[in-house]
């Protein structure tokens, strides 16, 4: 989320359903442009021993192009304050994160008056990209009542913390906080903020490059800092956590042991396909290119997604050293098309909209566009613009049935994807 700036494009809140309309000409997969810079970023000392990747995607399926006219984003909840993430508790209960530091509980479509958890005493949300940013329920939440939050504190630094339910089992206990990670942030932007449990049971933590512009200190390529990385930790293996043995620097030599992947600018939402285990990452660009990164299930750790050598598929600063393998995005779009900041979503695996099976749904924060992306049986990636909404899309959500939601940051509305 490069810029959750409330004064960007002031688009009005939809008063009814957000109707999807097809784009007459879908954006090209790889538009061409370059933005080289003579500045050489940090070169990791282990660059020449970077792993070699043979990406073997999950078997492609024949996905016909969805018909946008048969889809609608219908208002589900109104009156939220800067919503940024969603989790499903089951039994008709959803949790919605508000950036100011509250977790709101929604029961059968109604926002409850009392918050599920109020952390405004410790969350700093002065900056447009700061605040309470991400939630992940423990895979055994129904048994242990544990959940994890990613927020920036009042000093602007990132906190990854574990919480438990209060004794009544209905609300979260603010006094149960157990800090797992504390990461100092040099600037107020590019904090990342997502939390996701992978199919392997490990907790994945996306952190941005620390902010400013262009990653001036080369943090995304520096294995000695956690910034600009995807982290992976085992929250059940030890206290406060253990390091998975196959993390690239698990032994602490050559880099921070929590690192799982490198070269990210600001991963604003990422998700594992619940059917295949494939990983999709929406990485916010600098000022020209937004990208979708992809790793198939079982890909080795140590992937390097290229920032800041590249912005998308395009040169940005310096040249990568010999032997450094960079993973190109599977899709990108340029700012010349009128958008500004990608927001990642989910691969649809619900039952209500079978034509979307296997389609990755994502959008743009400023423009409100929603796209679908999928891989053809021939192995090519195909994208289609599915919607032009008036929402500032801060996140998508997925419930236990695989149905999808869209969070309107400025309008405070939670939408659900349905039939007209």
Order of alpha helices (4+ residues) and beta strands (2+ residues): beta-beta-beta-beta-beta-beta-beta-beta-alpha-beta-beta-beta-beta-beta-beta-beta-beta-beta-beta-beta-beta-beta-beta-beta-beta-beta-beta-beta-beta-beta
